[in-house]
Amino acid sequence: MKKLLVLIWILLLILPLAASHKKNVDFVTTGFDLAISGTKVIGDTGFTDNKVGVTDAPGGLITATFTRAAGSASTVVFYFQVSYDRGTTWADFIQTVEVATNHSIISGTTVRVSEPVDLRGISHIRWSKAVNGDAANALTAVNVAISW
């Protein structure tokens, strides 16, 4: 009986820790290229429907990463859609991520920017569109991840 009580006590201590682990999900498996002044939307080559279930996440962090040409200076905008009914219907998410291509260089010409996002009440989120505002340079390895 004592062993059973100790086992139950240990489980009660461990289970909350197991439920609080963090998740990190890339919206697309492999980053794609984004043409000069280009726009890419769900369904375009390399940009598949990429819904991520976030029902239990009150908030998270969206991280955009891409490689730019040296000297590039413009803005890239990432758009998202959310669902409140497990992915049956979608609405444009009020929050976008705008990144200056010469901002937050992590190495060489790779840019990475993270922004917090409020996910309360949202069942799923998906990356819906990327817009390259650079009229002279394309981007490569464009990807976005969400973590919570």
C-alpha positions in Angstrom: 0.0 0.0 0.0 2.9 2.3 0.9 4.5 1.7 -2.5 1.2 2.4 -4.3 0.9 5.8 -2.5 4.5 6.7 -3.3 3.9 5.8 -7.0 0.7 7.9 -7.1 2.6 10.8 -5.5 5.4 10.5 -8.0 2.9 10.5 -10.9 1.2 13.5 -9.6 4.5 15.4 -9.6 5.6 14.2 -13.0 2.4 14.5 -15.1 2.2 18.3 -14.9 5.8 18.5 -16.1 5.1 16.3 -19.1 2.1 18.4 -20.2 4.1 21.6 -20.1 6.7 20.6 -22.7 7.3 23.1 -25.5 6.5 22.5 -29.1 8.2 24.0 -32.2 6.6 23.4 -35.6 7.8 24.6 -39.0 4.9 25.7 -41.2 6.6 24.1 -44.3 9.0 21.2 -44.3 11.6 22.9 -46.5 12.0 26.6 -46.9 11.1 28.0 -50.4 12.4 30.7 -52.7 10.5 34.0 -53.0 11.0 35.9 -56.2 11.8 39.6 -56.7 8.7 41.5 -55.6 7.1 38.1 -55.3 4.1 36.8 -53.4 3.6 33.2 -52.5 0.3 31.8 -51.1 -0.9 28.4 -49.8 -1.1 26.1 -52.8 1.9 27.5 -54.7 4.9 25.2 -55.3 6.6 24.4 -52.0 3.8 26.1 -50.0 1.4 23.4 -48.9 -1.5 23.8 -46.5 0.2 23.9 -43.2 -2.3 24.2 -40.4 -0.9 23.7 -36.8 -3.2 22.8 -33.9 -2.7 25.3 -31.0 -5.8 24.5 -28.9 -3.9 24.3 -25.7 -1.5 27.2 -26.3 -2.5 30.5 -24.7 0.4 32.2 -26.5 3.4 31.4 -28.7 6.3 32.8 -30.7 6.3 33.1 -34.5 9.8 32.9 -36.0 10.5 34.0 -39.6 13.7 33.0 -41.2 15.1 33.6 -44.7 18.3 34.3 -46.6 18.6 37.6 -48.5 21.1 39.0 -51.0 23.9 41.1 -49.6 22.9 44.7 -49.4 19.2 44.0 -49.7 17.1 46.5 -47.8 13.3 46.1 -48.0 10.4 44.5 -46.2 9.1 41.0 -46.2 5.6 40.5 -44.8 4.2 37.2 -43.5 0.4 36.7 -43.2 -1.5 34.1 -41.2 -5.0 32.7 -41.0 -6.7 31.2 -37.9 -9.5 28.8 -37.3 -11.7 28.7 -34.2 -13.4 25.4 -35.3 -10.6 22.9 -35.8 -9.8 24.0 -39.3 -13.2 23.9 -40.9 -13.3 27.7 -41.6 -10.4 30.2 -41.8 -10.2 33.9 -41.2 -7.3 36.3 -41.8 -5.3 36.8 -38.6 -5.0 40.3 -37.4 -1.3 39.9 -36.6 1.3 39.9 -39.4 5.1 39.7 -39.1 6.9 42.4 -41.0 10.7 42.1 -41.3 13.2 44.4 -42.8 15.5 42.3 -44.9 18.6 44.0 -43.3 17.3 43.4 -39.8 18.4 40.7 -37.3 21.1 39.1 -39.3 22.0 35.9 -37.5 24.9 34.9 -39.8 26.1 36.0 -43.2 22.9 37.0 -45.0 20.4 34.9 -42.9 17.7 36.9 -41.2 15.6 35.6 -38.3 13.0 37.5 -36.4 10.6 36.3 -33.6 7.4 37.9 -32.5 5.0 36.9 -29.7 1.5 35.9 -30.7 -1.7 35.6 -28.7 -3.4 32.2 -29.4 -6.2 32.2 -26.9 -9.4 30.8 -28.3 -7.7 29.7 -31.6 -7.8 26.0 -32.5 -5.5 26.2 -35.5 -3.2 28.6 -37.2 -1.6 28.5 -40.7 0.9 30.6 -42.6 -1.1 31.9 -45.6 1.1 34.3 -47.6 4.6 35.7 -47.9 5.3 39.0 -49.8 8.8 40.1 -50.8 8.9 43.9 -51.0 12.3 43.9 -52.6 12.2 45.0 -56.2 15.9 44.0 -56.8 16.5 40.8 -54.9 14.9 37.4 -54.4 14.9 35.5 -51.0 15.8 31.9 -50.4 15.1 29.4 -47.7 12.0 31.3 -46.5 10.2 29.5 -43.6 8.2 30.3 -40.5 7.9 28.3 -37.3 5.6 28.6 -34.3 6.6 27.5 -30.8 4.7 27.4 -27.6 
